[in-house]
Amino acid sequence: MLTDTGEGALELAPLRGLRYAGADASALIDSPDFNLALALSPPYDLVDAASYARMTRVEPLNAARLTAPPAIDWPDRYTGAARTLRRWVGEGVLVRDPSPAVYAYEQTTPDGLRQRGLIGLLRLPPPGSGAVRPHEAISEEPVLDRARLMAATRANLEPILLLYRGGRGSERGAASLAADAPAEQGAEPLVDTVTGDGVTHRLWALTDTRTHARIARDLAGRTALIADGHHRYAAYRRLQARQCGPGPWDLGLALLVDSEASPPRLGPIHRVLPGVDPRAAAEAARAHARVRELPGGTGPAGAARLLAEAARSGPALAVGDRHGFVLIDQVSAEAMRAAAPDRSEAWRAMSTAALERLLLPLWRTGAEAAELVHDDPAEAVRRADARPGPAAAVLLPALRVEDVYAVTARGELTPRKSTSFGPKPRTGLVLRSLESVPERTDEAR
């Protein structure tokens, strides 16, 4: 039973999750070598054509067939995803859990970072309530794409990632339940598997209604920050706005993580700028910043390390290609105020802000022209070199979680694609069909 949290409160409701049938799937379908770890996918926006082809070749039942189907597979990729989902449910590849649950989800990276959170249905708060706030600007096309997919499949196929500050040492709060409830219940995990990136994924179903009530009470007075999934959250909102009265579109699938109990990893998103010569870009930047040639032989990893040090005292980035890098830092505060007079000092101190407002106009290119590369500076250089004609790899430093909280506390948004929060939830662990809606009794109201 859910306690009444009031209008605009942060609420995570249970659901009967739709999940892979596990080892039983081998007997139900023509896939005797079904492997759950190989069926799980990164989030849709990290799946390109090459990775899609590789994942679906190795495991034909990979969840990317639902979240990132290429148009080549179906004339209408959204209808194709819906048909695939219906077929998998009909064949028993995906089965609905028997009882409503909030799912405790644990990820452990190869270097020992452990993130624990709760997967459930986020009840969308009224606009302007502040219970859930974005941190990043979005663009229209991905919102339309995700809304069309959700409408066609009548499902939320992957959770958004939300962070909140639970407070260290809080007892019996949502964060402690995510960590302790599975062990207290003596439950074996529903899932215990290792994906190809070396991350261990463990999942438990918390079905006790008293546990649900404790989660509701703990979250009622809190607010959450969207860490990953801004476009999907906007799609949730768009689909909700089309409805007449309460219904299943009032909720959306989410993973909620206490950033104090499980500090996230915050990585950078590098850019590849086609048509931009790195050396010419560096020369143009001298008008408003210090520009230093990095020592010969400094590769992408070395440039990223030096960049991280420079970024401690203000906006900084590195521009280059396989021939080498230059470091751009000590960006003129006066130039940034002139470029972004409508923004706070905290916003203007971000490296992505300097890139978007000051440097891209100098380089006569726009943010929409950039190819995005998450985390890996060497991959950014590789992609720049693979471009015909000149292309610059622009390496950016990672923001701190505190910086993101500080900017959003002012009601501002970071520039688009400023952050890469992780570990990201793996797609395919828990899906949500819109037929699974939590009931709220009169007593709970």
Contacts in CASP RR format, 6 or more apart in sequence:
PFRMAT RR
TARGET T0000
AUTHOR 0000-0000-0000
METHOD contacts of the structure
MODEL  1
MLTDTGEGALELAPLRGLRYAGADASALIDSPDFNLALALSPPYDLVDAA
SYARMTRVEPLNAARLTAPPAIDWPDRYTGAARTLRRWVGEGVLVRDPSP
AVYAYEQTTPDGLRQRGLIGLLRLPPPGSGAVRPHEAISEEPVLDRARLM
AATRANLEPILLLYRGGRGSERGAASLAADAPAEQGAEPLVDTVTGDGVT
HRLWALTDTRTHARIARDLAGRTALIADGHHRYAAYRRLQARQCGPGPWD
LGLALLVDSEASPPRLGPIHRVLPGVDPRAAAEAARAHARVRELPGGTGP
AGAARLLAEAARSGPALAVGDRHGFVLIDQVSAEAMRAAAPDRSEAWRAM
STAALERLLLPLWRTGAEAAELVHDDPAEAVRRADARPGPAAAVLLPALR
VEDVYAVTARGELTPRKSTSFGPKPRTGLVLRSLESVPERTDEAR
1 209 0 8 1.000
1 212 0 8 1.000
1 213 0 8 1.000
1 441 0 8 1.000
1 443 0 8 1.000
1 444 0 8 1.000
2 11 0 8 1.000
2 13 0 8 1.000
2 14 0 8 1.000
2 212 0 8 1.000
2 213 0 8 1.000
2 216 0 8 1.000
2 438 0 8 1.000
2 440 0 8 1.000
2 444 0 8 1.000
3 213 0 8 1.000
3 216 0 8 1.000
3 217 0 8 1.000
3 220 0 8 1.000
3 444 0 8 1.000
4 444 0 8 1.000
4 445 0 8 1.000
5 11 0 8 1.000
5 216 0 8 1.000
5 219 0 8 1.000
5 220 0 8 1.000
6 220 0 8 1.000
7 125 0 8 1.000
7 126 0 8 1.000
7 129 0 8 1.000
8 125 0 8 1.000
8 126 0 8 1.000
8 129 0 8 1.000
8 130 0 8 1.000
8 131 0 8 1.000
9 125 0 8 1.000
9 131 0 8 1.000
9 219 0 8 1.000
9 220 0 8 1.000
9 221 0 8 1.000
10 125 0 8 1.000
10 131 0 8 1.000
10 132 0 8 1.000
10 164 0 8 1.000
10 219 0 8 1.000
10 220 0 8 1.000
10 221 0 8 1.000
10 222 0 8 1.000
10 223 0 8 1.000
10 224 0 8 1.000
11 122 0 8 1.000
11 123 0 8 1.000
11 216 0 8 1.000
11 219 0 8 1.000
11 220 0 8 1.000
12 102 0 8 1.000
12 118 0 8 1.000
12 120 0 8 1.000
12 121 0 8 1.000
12 122 0 8 1.000
12 123 0 8 1.000
12 174 0 8 1.000
12 215 0 8 1.000
12 216 0 8 1.000
12 219 0 8 1.000
12 254 0 8 1.000
12 256 0 8 1.000
13 102 0 8 1.000
13 120 0 8 1.000
13 121 0 8 1.000
13 122 0 8 1.000
13 123 0 8 1.000
13 212 0 8 1.000
13 251 0 8 1.000
13 438 0 8 1.000
14 100 0 8 1.000
14 101 0 8 1.000
14 102 0 8 1.000
14 120 0 8 1.000
14 121 0 8 1.000
14 206 0 8 1.000
14 207 0 8 1.000
14 212 0 8 1.000
14 438 0 8 1.000
15 100 0 8 1.000
15 101 0 8 1.000
15 120 0 8 1.000
15 121 0 8 1.000
15 253 0 8 1.000
15 432 0 8 1.000
15 436 0 8 1.000
15 438 0 8 1.000
16 96 0 8 1.000
16 97 0 8 1.000
16 98 0 8 1.000
16 99 0 8 1.000
16 100 0 8 1.000
16 101 0 8 1.000
16 436 0 8 1.000
17 96 0 8 1.000
17 97 0 8 1.000
17 101 0 8 1.000
17 103 0 8 1.000
17 430 0 8 1.000
17 431 0 8 1.000
17 432 0 8 1.000
17 433 0 8 1.000
17 436 0 8 1.000
18 89 0 8 1.000
18 94 0 8 1.000
18 95 0 8 1.000
18 96 0 8 1.000
18 97 0 8 1.000
18 155 0 8 1.000
18 430 0 8 1.000
18 431 0 8 1.000
18 432 0 8 1.000
18 433 0 8 1.000
18 436 0 8 1.000
19 94 0 8 1.000
19 95 0 8 1.000
19 96 0 8 1.000
19 97 0 8 1.000
19 190 0 8 1.000
19 191 0 8 1.000
19 428 0 8 1.000
19 429 0 8 1.000
19 430 0 8 1.000
19 431 0 8 1.000
20 36 0 8 1.000
20 39 0 8 1.000
20 61 0 8 1.000
20 93 0 8 1.000
20 94 0 8 1.000
20 95 0 8 1.000
20 428 0 8 1.000
21 28 0 8 1.000
21 92 0 8 1.000
21 93 0 8 1.000
21 94 0 8 1.000
21 95 0 8 1.000
22 34 0 8 1.000
22 36 0 8 1.000
23 34 0 8 1.000
25 31 0 8 1.000
25 34 0 8 1.000
25 61 0 8 1.000
25 92 0 8 1.000
25 93 0 8 1.000
26 32 0 8 1.000
26 33 0 8 1.000
26 34 0 8 1.000
28 91 0 8 1.000
28 92 0 8 1.000
28 93 0 8 1.000
29 61 0 8 1.000
29 91 0 8 1.000
29 92 0 8 1.000
29 93 0 8 1.000
31 60 0 8 1.000
31 61 0 8 1.000
34 59 0 8 1.000
34 61 0 8 1.000
35 59 0 8 1.000
36 191 0 8 1.000
36 193 0 8 1.000
37 193 0 8 1.000
37 194 0 8 1.000
37 195 0 8 1.000
37 196 0 8 1.000
38 55 0 8 1.000
38 58 0 8 1.000
38 59 0 8 1.000
38 62 0 8 1.000
39 59 0 8 1.000
39 61 0 8 1.000
39 62 0 8 1.000
39 63 0 8 1.000
39 428 0 8 1.000
40 62 0 8 1.000
40 63 0 8 1.000
40 193 0 8 1.000
40 195 0 8 1.000
40 201 0 8 1.000
40 426 0 8 1.000
40 427 0 8 1.000
40 428 0 8 1.000
40 429 0 8 1.000
41 47 0 8 1.000
41 55 0 8 1.000
41 62 0 8 1.000
41 63 0 8 1.000
41 64 0 8 1.000
41 67 0 8 1.000
41 68 0 8 1.000
41 426 0 8 1.000
41 427 0 8 1.000
41 428 0 8 1.000
42 51 0 8 1.000
42 424 0 8 1.000
42 426 0 8 1.000
42 427 0 8 1.000
43 67 0 8 1.000
43 158 0 8 1.000
43 228 0 8 1.000
43 229 0 8 1.000
43 424 0 8 1.000
43 425 0 8 1.000
43 427 0 8 1.000
44 64 0 8 1.000
44 67 0 8 1.000
44 68 0 8 1.000
44 146 0 8 1.000
44 158 0 8 1.000
44 427 0 8 1.000
45 142 0 8 1.000
45 231 0 8 1.000
46 374 0 8 1.000
46 424 0 8 1.000
47 55 0 8 1.000
47 64 0 8 1.000
47 67 0 8 1.000
47 68 0 8 1.000
49 70 0 8 1.000
51 64 0 8 1.000
52 64 0 8 1.000
52 68 0 8 1.000
52 70 0 8 1.000
55 62 0 8 1.000
55 64 0 8 1.000
56 62 0 8 1.000
56 64 0 8 1.000
56 65 0 8 1.000
61 88 0 8 1.000
61 93 0 8 1.000
63 157 0 8 1.000
63 158 0 8 1.000
63 427 0 8 1.000
63 428 0 8 1.000
63 431 0 8 1.000
64 427 0 8 1.000
65 73 0 8 1.000
65 81 0 8 1.000
65 84 0 8 1.000
66 81 0 8 1.000
66 84 0 8 1.000
66 85 0 8 1.000
66 153 0 8 1.000
66 157 0 8 1.000
66 431 0 8 1.000
67 81 0 8 1.000
67 149 0 8 1.000
67 157 0 8 1.000
67 158 0 8 1.000
67 427 0 8 1.000
69 77 0 8 1.000
69 80 0 8 1.000
69 81 0 8 1.000
69 84 0 8 1.000
70 77 0 8 1.000
71 77 0 8 1.000
73 80 0 8 1.000
74 80 0 8 1.000
74 81 0 8 1.000
74 83 0 8 1.000
78 148 0 8 1.000
78 149 0 8 1.000
78 151 0 8 1.000
78 152 0 8 1.000
78 153 0 8 1.000
79 152 0 8 1.000
80 152 0 8 1.000
81 149 0 8 1.000
81 152 0 8 1.000
81 153 0 8 1.000
81 157 0 8 1.000
82 152 0 8 1.000
82 153 0 8 1.000
82 154 0 8 1.000
85 94 0 8 1.000
85 153 0 8 1.000
85 155 0 8 1.000
85 157 0 8 1.000
87 93 0 8 1.000
88 94 0 8 1.000
89 95 0 8 1.000
89 433 0 8 1.000
94 431 0 8 1.000
96 433 0 8 1.000
96 436 0 8 1.000
97 205 0 8 1.000
99 205 0 8 1.000
99 207 0 8 1.000
100 207 0 8 1.000
100 212 0 8 1.000
100 436 0 8 1.000
100 438 0 8 1.000
101 205 0 8 1.000
101 206 0 8 1.000
101 207 0 8 1.000
102 118 0 8 1.000
102 119 0 8 1.000
102 120 0 8 1.000
102 206 0 8 1.000
102 211 0 8 1.000
102 212 0 8 1.000
102 215 0 8 1.000
103 118 0 8 1.000
103 119 0 8 1.000
103 120 0 8 1.000
103 190 0 8 1.000
103 203 0 8 1.000
103 204 0 8 1.000
103 205 0 8 1.000
103 206 0 8 1.000
103 429 0 8 1.000
103 430 0 8 1.000
104 116 0 8 1.000
104 117 0 8 1.000
104 118 0 8 1.000
104 119 0 8 1.000
104 177 0 8 1.000
104 178 0 8 1.000
104 179 0 8 1.000
104 181 0 8 1.000
104 182 0 8 1.000
104 203 0 8 1.000
104 204 0 8 1.000
104 206 0 8 1.000
105 116 0 8 1.000
105 117 0 8 1.000
105 118 0 8 1.000
105 119 0 8 1.000
105 178 0 8 1.000
105 201 0 8 1.000
105 202 0 8 1.000
105 203 0 8 1.000
105 255 0 8 1.000
105 425 0 8 1.000
105 429 0 8 1.000
105 430 0 8 1.000
106 114 0 8 1.000
106 115 0 8 1.000
106 116 0 8 1.000
106 117 0 8 1.000
106 178 0 8 1.000
106 200 0 8 1.000
106 201 0 8 1.000
106 202 0 8 1.000
106 203 0 8 1.000
107 114 0 8 1.000
107 115 0 8 1.000
107 116 0 8 1.000
107 199 0 8 1.000
107 200 0 8 1.000
107 201 0 8 1.000
107 423 0 8 1.000
107 425 0 8 1.000
107 426 0 8 1.000
108 114 0 8 1.000
108 115 0 8 1.000
108 199 0 8 1.000
108 200 0 8 1.000
108 202 0 8 1.000
109 198 0 8 1.000
109 199 0 8 1.000
109 265 0 8 1.000
109 423 0 8 1.000
110 197 0 8 1.000
110 198 0 8 1.000
110 199 0 8 1.000
113 265 0 8 1.000
113 423 0 8 1.000
114 262 0 8 1.000
115 257 0 8 1.000
115 262 0 8 1.000
115 264 0 8 1.000
115 422 0 8 1.000
115 423 0 8 1.000
116 175 0 8 1.000
116 178 0 8 1.000
116 179 0 8 1.000
116 257 0 8 1.000
116 261 0 8 1.000
116 262 0 8 1.000
117 175 0 8 1.000
117 178 0 8 1.000
117 255 0 8 1.000
117 256 0 8 1.000
117 257 0 8 1.000
117 258 0 8 1.000
117 262 0 8 1.000
118 174 0 8 1.000
118 177 0 8 1.000
118 178 0 8 1.000
118 206 0 8 1.000
118 215 0 8 1.000
118 255 0 8 1.000
118 256 0 8 1.000
119 159 0 8 1.000
119 203 0 8 1.000
119 253 0 8 1.000
119 254 0 8 1.000
119 255 0 8 1.000
119 256 0 8 1.000
119 425 0 8 1.000
119 429 0 8 1.000
119 430 0 8 1.000
120 159 0 8 1.000
120 253 0 8 1.000
120 254 0 8 1.000
120 255 0 8 1.000
120 256 0 8 1.000
120 430 0 8 1.000
121 251 0 8 1.000
121 252 0 8 1.000
121 253 0 8 1.000
121 254 0 8 1.000
121 432 0 8 1.000
121 438 0 8 1.000
122 132 0 8 1.000
122 160 0 8 1.000
122 162 0 8 1.000
122 251 0 8 1.000
122 252 0 8 1.000
122 253 0 8 1.000
122 254 0 8 1.000
122 256 0 8 1.000
123 250 0 8 1.000
123 251 0 8 1.000
124 132 0 8 1.000
124 236 0 8 1.000
124 237 0 8 1.000
124 240 0 8 1.000
124 250 0 8 1.000
124 251 0 8 1.000
124 252 0 8 1.000
125 131 0 8 1.000
125 132 0 8 1.000
127 237 0 8 1.000
130 223 0 8 1.000
131 223 0 8 1.000
131 224 0 8 1.000
132 162 0 8 1.000
132 223 0 8 1.000
132 224 0 8 1.000
132 225 0 8 1.000
132 226 0 8 1.000
132 233 0 8 1.000
133 223 0 8 1.000
133 224 0 8 1.000
133 225 0 8 1.000
133 226 0 8 1.000
133 408 0 8 1.000
133 411 0 8 1.000
134 225 0 8 1.000
134 226 0 8 1.000
134 230 0 8 1.000
134 233 0 8 1.000
134 408 0 8 1.000
134 413 0 8 1.000
135 225 0 8 1.000
135 226 0 8 1.000
135 227 0 8 1.000
135 230 0 8 1.000
135 404 0 8 1.000
135 407 0 8 1.000
135 408 0 8 1.000
135 413 0 8 1.000
135 414 0 8 1.000
135 419 0 8 1.000
136 226 0 8 1.000
136 230 0 8 1.000
136 413 0 8 1.000
136 414 0 8 1.000
136 415 0 8 1.000
136 416 0 8 1.000
136 417 0 8 1.000
136 418 0 8 1.000
136 419 0 8 1.000
137 413 0 8 1.000
137 414 0 8 1.000
137 415 0 8 1.000
137 416 0 8 1.000
138 230 0 8 1.000
138 231 0 8 1.000
138 234 0 8 1.000
138 416 0 8 1.000
139 231 0 8 1.000
139 368 0 8 1.000
139 416 0 8 1.000
142 231 0 8 1.000
143 231 0 8 1.000
143 234 0 8 1.000
143 235 0 8 1.000
143 238 0 8 1.000
145 231 0 8 1.000
146 231 0 8 1.000
146 232 0 8 1.000
146 234 0 8 1.000
146 235 0 8 1.000
147 235 0 8 1.000
147 238 0 8 1.000
147 239 0 8 1.000
149 157 0 8 1.000
150 156 0 8 1.000
150 157 0 8 1.000
150 235 0 8 1.000
150 236 0 8 1.000
150 239 0 8 1.000
151 239 0 8 1.000
154 433 0 8 1.000
154 434 0 8 1.000
154 435 0 8 1.000
155 431 0 8 1.000
155 432 0 8 1.000
155 433 0 8 1.000
155 434 0 8 1.000
156 232 0 8 1.000
156 236 0 8 1.000
156 252 0 8 1.000
156 253 0 8 1.000
156 431 0 8 1.000
156 432 0 8 1.000
156 434 0 8 1.000
157 427 0 8 1.000
157 428 0 8 1.000
157 431 0 8 1.000
157 432 0 8 1.000
158 232 0 8 1.000
158 253 0 8 1.000
158 425 0 8 1.000
158 427 0 8 1.000
158 428 0 8 1.000
158 431 0 8 1.000
159 253 0 8 1.000
159 254 0 8 1.000
159 255 0 8 1.000
159 425 0 8 1.000
159 430 0 8 1.000
160 226 0 8 1.000
160 228 0 8 1.000
160 229 0 8 1.000
160 232 0 8 1.000
160 233 0 8 1.000
160 252 0 8 1.000
160 253 0 8 1.000
160 254 0 8 1.000
160 255 0 8 1.000
161 226 0 8 1.000
161 227 0 8 1.000
161 228 0 8 1.000
161 229 0 8 1.000
161 254 0 8 1.000
161 255 0 8 1.000
161 257 0 8 1.000
161 421 0 8 1.000
161 422 0 8 1.000
161 424 0 8 1.000
161 425 0 8 1.000
162 224 0 8 1.000
162 225 0 8 1.000
162 226 0 8 1.000
162 227 0 8 1.000
162 254 0 8 1.000
162 255 0 8 1.000
162 256 0 8 1.000
162 257 0 8 1.000
163 224 0 8 1.000
163 225 0 8 1.000
163 227 0 8 1.000
163 256 0 8 1.000
163 257 0 8 1.000
163 258 0 8 1.000
163 259 0 8 1.000
163 264 0 8 1.000
163 401 0 8 1.000
163 421 0 8 1.000
164 219 0 8 1.000
164 222 0 8 1.000
164 223 0 8 1.000
164 224 0 8 1.000
164 225 0 8 1.000
164 256 0 8 1.000
164 257 0 8 1.000
164 258 0 8 1.000
164 259 0 8 1.000
165 222 0 8 1.000
165 258 0 8 1.000
165 259 0 8 1.000
165 260 0 8 1.000
165 405 0 8 1.000
166 173 0 8 1.000
166 174 0 8 1.000
166 175 0 8 1.000
166 222 0 8 1.000
166 258 0 8 1.000
166 259 0 8 1.000
166 260 0 8 1.000
166 261 0 8 1.000
167 258 0 8 1.000
167 260 0 8 1.000
167 261 0 8 1.000
168 260 0 8 1.000
168 261 0 8 1.000
170 176 0 8 1.000
170 218 0 8 1.000
172 214 0 8 1.000
172 218 0 8 1.000
173 214 0 8 1.000
173 215 0 8 1.000
173 218 0 8 1.000
174 214 0 8 1.000
174 215 0 8 1.000
174 218 0 8 1.000
174 219 0 8 1.000
174 256 0 8 1.000
174 258 0 8 1.000
175 258 0 8 1.000
175 260 0 8 1.000
175 261 0 8 1.000
175 262 0 8 1.000
176 261 0 8 1.000
177 206 0 8 1.000
177 211 0 8 1.000
177 214 0 8 1.000
177 215 0 8 1.000
177 218 0 8 1.000
178 258 0 8 1.000
178 261 0 8 1.000
179 261 0 8 1.000
181 204 0 8 1.000
181 206 0 8 1.000
181 208 0 8 1.000
181 211 0 8 1.000
182 189 0 8 1.000
182 204 0 8 1.000
182 206 0 8 1.000
185 204 0 8 1.000
185 206 0 8 1.000
185 208 0 8 1.000
187 204 0 8 1.000
187 205 0 8 1.000
189 202 0 8 1.000
189 203 0 8 1.000
189 204 0 8 1.000
190 203 0 8 1.000
190 204 0 8 1.000
190 205 0 8 1.000
191 201 0 8 1.000
191 202 0 8 1.000
191 203 0 8 1.000
191 429 0 8 1.000
192 200 0 8 1.000
192 201 0 8 1.000
192 202 0 8 1.000
192 203 0 8 1.000
193 200 0 8 1.000
193 201 0 8 1.000
194 200 0 8 1.000
194 201 0 8 1.000
195 201 0 8 1.000
195 426 0 8 1.000
199 423 0 8 1.000
199 426 0 8 1.000
201 426 0 8 1.000
201 429 0 8 1.000
203 429 0 8 1.000
203 430 0 8 1.000
206 212 0 8 1.000
219 256 0 8 1.000
224 256 0 8 1.000
225 404 0 8 1.000
225 405 0 8 1.000
225 408 0 8 1.000
226 233 0 8 1.000
227 257 0 8 1.000
227 264 0 8 1.000
227 419 0 8 1.000
227 421 0 8 1.000
227 422 0 8 1.000
228 421 0 8 1.000
228 422 0 8 1.000
228 424 0 8 1.000
236 249 0 8 1.000
236 252 0 8 1.000
239 249 0 8 1.000
240 249 0 8 1.000
240 250 0 8 1.000
242 249 0 8 1.000
243 249 0 8 1.000
243 250 0 8 1.000
247 437 0 8 1.000
248 434 0 8 1.000
248 435 0 8 1.000
248 437 0 8 1.000
249 434 0 8 1.000
251 437 0 8 1.000
251 438 0 8 1.000
252 432 0 8 1.000
253 430 0 8 1.000
253 431 0 8 1.000
253 432 0 8 1.000
255 425 0 8 1.000
257 264 0 8 1.000
259 401 0 8 1.000
263 401 0 8 1.000
264 401 0 8 1.000
264 421 0 8 1.000
264 422 0 8 1.000
264 423 0 8 1.000
265 421 0 8 1.000
265 422 0 8 1.000
265 423 0 8 1.000
266 398 0 8 1.000
266 399 0 8 1.000
266 400 0 8 1.000
266 401 0 8 1.000
266 404 0 8 1.000
266 419 0 8 1.000
266 420 0 8 1.000
266 421 0 8 1.000
266 422 0 8 1.000
267 374 0 8 1.000
267 375 0 8 1.000
267 398 0 8 1.000
267 399 0 8 1.000
267 419 0 8 1.000
267 420 0 8 1.000
267 421 0 8 1.000
267 422 0 8 1.000
268 375 0 8 1.000
268 395 0 8 1.000
268 396 0 8 1.000
268 397 0 8 1.000
268 398 0 8 1.000
268 399 0 8 1.000
268 420 0 8 1.000
269 372 0 8 1.000
269 373 0 8 1.000
269 374 0 8 1.000
269 375 0 8 1.000
269 396 0 8 1.000
269 417 0 8 1.000
269 418 0 8 1.000
269 419 0 8 1.000
269 420 0 8 1.000
270 372 0 8 1.000
270 373 0 8 1.000
270 374 0 8 1.000
270 375 0 8 1.000
270 376 0 8 1.000
270 377 0 8 1.000
270 379 0 8 1.000
270 380 0 8 1.000
270 393 0 8 1.000
270 394 0 8 1.000
270 395 0 8 1.000
270 396 0 8 1.000
271 355 0 8 1.000
271 370 0 8 1.000
271 371 0 8 1.000
271 372 0 8 1.000
271 373 0 8 1.000
271 380 0 8 1.000
271 393 0 8 1.000
271 394 0 8 1.000
271 396 0 8 1.000
272 370 0 8 1.000
272 371 0 8 1.000
272 372 0 8 1.000
272 373 0 8 1.000
272 380 0 8 1.000
272 383 0 8 1.000
272 384 0 8 1.000
272 387 0 8 1.000
272 391 0 8 1.000
272 392 0 8 1.000
272 393 0 8 1.000
272 394 0 8 1.000
273 281 0 8 1.000
273 363 0 8 1.000
273 365 0 8 1.000
273 369 0 8 1.000
273 370 0 8 1.000
273 384 0 8 1.000
273 391 0 8 1.000
273 392 0 8 1.000
273 394 0 8 1.000
274 369 0 8 1.000
274 371 0 8 1.000
274 387 0 8 1.000
274 389 0 8 1.000
274 390 0 8 1.000
274 391 0 8 1.000
275 365 0 8 1.000
275 387 0 8 1.000
275 389 0 8 1.000
275 390 0 8 1.000
275 391 0 8 1.000
275 392 0 8 1.000
276 363 0 8 1.000
276 365 0 8 1.000
276 390 0 8 1.000
276 391 0 8 1.000
276 392 0 8 1.000
277 390 0 8 1.000
277 392 0 8 1.000
278 319 0 8 1.000
278 320 0 8 1.000
278 321 0 8 1.000
278 323 0 8 1.000
278 324 0 8 1.000
278 325 0 8 1.000
278 326 0 8 1.000
278 390 0 8 1.000
278 392 0 8 1.000
278 393 0 8 1.000
279 326 0 8 1.000
281 319 0 8 1.000
281 359 0 8 1.000
281 362 0 8 1.000
281 363 0 8 1.000
281 392 0 8 1.000
282 291 0 8 1.000
282 319 0 8 1.000
282 326 0 8 1.000
282 328 0 8 1.000
283 291 0 8 1.000
284 359 0 8 1.000
284 362 0 8 1.000
284 363 0 8 1.000
285 291 0 8 1.000
285 319 0 8 1.000
285 328 0 8 1.000
285 359 0 8 1.000
285 362 0 8 1.000
287 335 0 8 1.000
287 362 0 8 1.000
288 331 0 8 1.000
288 332 0 8 1.000
288 335 0 8 1.000
288 358 0 8 1.000
288 362 0 8 1.000
289 328 0 8 1.000
289 329 0 8 1.000
289 330 0 8 1.000
289 331 0 8 1.000
289 332 0 8 1.000
289 354 0 8 1.000
290 328 0 8 1.000
290 329 0 8 1.000
290 330 0 8 1.000
291 326 0 8 1.000
291 327 0 8 1.000
291 328 0 8 1.000
292 326 0 8 1.000
292 327 0 8 1.000
292 329 0 8 1.000
293 326 0 8 1.000
294 302 0 8 1.000
294 303 0 8 1.000
294 306 0 8 1.000
294 318 0 8 1.000
294 324 0 8 1.000
294 325 0 8 1.000
294 326 0 8 1.000
294 327 0 8 1.000
296 324 0 8 1.000
297 324 0 8 1.000
298 306 0 8 1.000
298 324 0 8 1.000
298 325 0 8 1.000
299 324 0 8 1.000
299 325 0 8 1.000
299 381 0 8 1.000
300 325 0 8 1.000
300 377 0 8 1.000
300 378 0 8 1.000
300 380 0 8 1.000
300 381 0 8 1.000
300 393 0 8 1.000
300 395 0 8 1.000
301 377 0 8 1.000
301 378 0 8 1.000
303 318 0 8 1.000
303 320 0 8 1.000
303 324 0 8 1.000
303 325 0 8 1.000
303 327 0 8 1.000
303 377 0 8 1.000
303 395 0 8 1.000
304 318 0 8 1.000
304 377 0 8 1.000
304 395 0 8 1.000
304 397 0 8 1.000
306 318 0 8 1.000
306 327 0 8 1.000
307 316 0 8 1.000
307 317 0 8 1.000
307 318 0 8 1.000
307 327 0 8 1.000
307 395 0 8 1.000
307 396 0 8 1.000
307 397 0 8 1.000
308 397 0 8 1.000
308 398 0 8 1.000
310 316 0 8 1.000
310 327 0 8 1.000
310 329 0 8 1.000
310 397 0 8 1.000
311 329 0 8 1.000
311 351 0 8 1.000
311 397 0 8 1.000
313 329 0 8 1.000
313 330 0 8 1.000
314 329 0 8 1.000
314 330 0 8 1.000
314 331 0 8 1.000
314 349 0 8 1.000
314 351 0 8 1.000
315 329 0 8 1.000
315 331 0 8 1.000
315 336 0 8 1.000
315 348 0 8 1.000
315 349 0 8 1.000
315 350 0 8 1.000
315 351 0 8 1.000
315 353 0 8 1.000
315 354 0 8 1.000
316 327 0 8 1.000
316 328 0 8 1.000
316 329 0 8 1.000
316 331 0 8 1.000
316 351 0 8 1.000
316 397 0 8 1.000
317 327 0 8 1.000
317 328 0 8 1.000
317 329 0 8 1.000
317 351 0 8 1.000
317 354 0 8 1.000
317 355 0 8 1.000
317 359 0 8 1.000
317 394 0 8 1.000
317 395 0 8 1.000
317 396 0 8 1.000
317 397 0 8 1.000
318 325 0 8 1.000
318 326 0 8 1.000
318 327 0 8 1.000
318 328 0 8 1.000
318 394 0 8 1.000
318 395 0 8 1.000
319 325 0 8 1.000
319 326 0 8 1.000
319 328 0 8 1.000
319 392 0 8 1.000
319 393 0 8 1.000
319 394 0 8 1.000
319 395 0 8 1.000
320 326 0 8 1.000
320 381 0 8 1.000
320 384 0 8 1.000
320 392 0 8 1.000
320 393 0 8 1.000
320 394 0 8 1.000
321 381 0 8 1.000
321 384 0 8 1.000
321 385 0 8 1.000
321 391 0 8 1.000
321 392 0 8 1.000
321 393 0 8 1.000
322 381 0 8 1.000
322 384 0 8 1.000
322 385 0 8 1.000
325 395 0 8 1.000
328 359 0 8 1.000
331 354 0 8 1.000
331 358 0 8 1.000
333 348 0 8 1.000
335 358 0 8 1.000
336 348 0 8 1.000
336 353 0 8 1.000
336 354 0 8 1.000
336 357 0 8 1.000
336 358 0 8 1.000
337 348 0 8 1.000
339 357 0 8 1.000
339 358 0 8 1.000
339 361 0 8 1.000
340 347 0 8 1.000
340 348 0 8 1.000
340 353 0 8 1.000
340 357 0 8 1.000
343 353 0 8 1.000
343 412 0 8 1.000
344 407 0 8 1.000
344 410 0 8 1.000
344 412 0 8 1.000
346 403 0 8 1.000
346 406 0 8 1.000
346 407 0 8 1.000
346 410 0 8 1.000
346 412 0 8 1.000
347 353 0 8 1.000
347 407 0 8 1.000
347 410 0 8 1.000
347 412 0 8 1.000
347 414 0 8 1.000
348 354 0 8 1.000
348 357 0 8 1.000
350 399 0 8 1.000
350 403 0 8 1.000
350 407 0 8 1.000
350 414 0 8 1.000
350 415 0 8 1.000
350 418 0 8 1.000
351 396 0 8 1.000
351 397 0 8 1.000
352 396 0 8 1.000
352 414 0 8 1.000
352 415 0 8 1.000
352 417 0 8 1.000
352 418 0 8 1.000
353 414 0 8 1.000
353 415 0 8 1.000
355 394 0 8 1.000
355 396 0 8 1.000
355 415 0 8 1.000
356 367 0 8 1.000
356 415 0 8 1.000
356 416 0 8 1.000
360 366 0 8 1.000
360 367 0 8 1.000
367 415 0 8 1.000
367 416 0 8 1.000
370 394 0 8 1.000
371 383 0 8 1.000
372 417 0 8 1.000
373 379 0 8 1.000
373 380 0 8 1.000
373 383 0 8 1.000
374 420 0 8 1.000
375 420 0 8 1.000
377 393 0 8 1.000
377 395 0 8 1.000
380 393 0 8 1.000
380 394 0 8 1.000
380 395 0 8 1.000
381 393 0 8 1.000
383 391 0 8 1.000
383 393 0 8 1.000
384 391 0 8 1.000
384 392 0 8 1.000
384 393 0 8 1.000
385 391 0 8 1.000
398 419 0 8 1.000
398 420 0 8 1.000
399 414 0 8 1.000
399 418 0 8 1.000
399 419 0 8 1.000
404 414 0 8 1.000
404 419 0 8 1.000
407 413 0 8 1.000
407 414 0 8 1.000
408 414 0 8 1.000
END
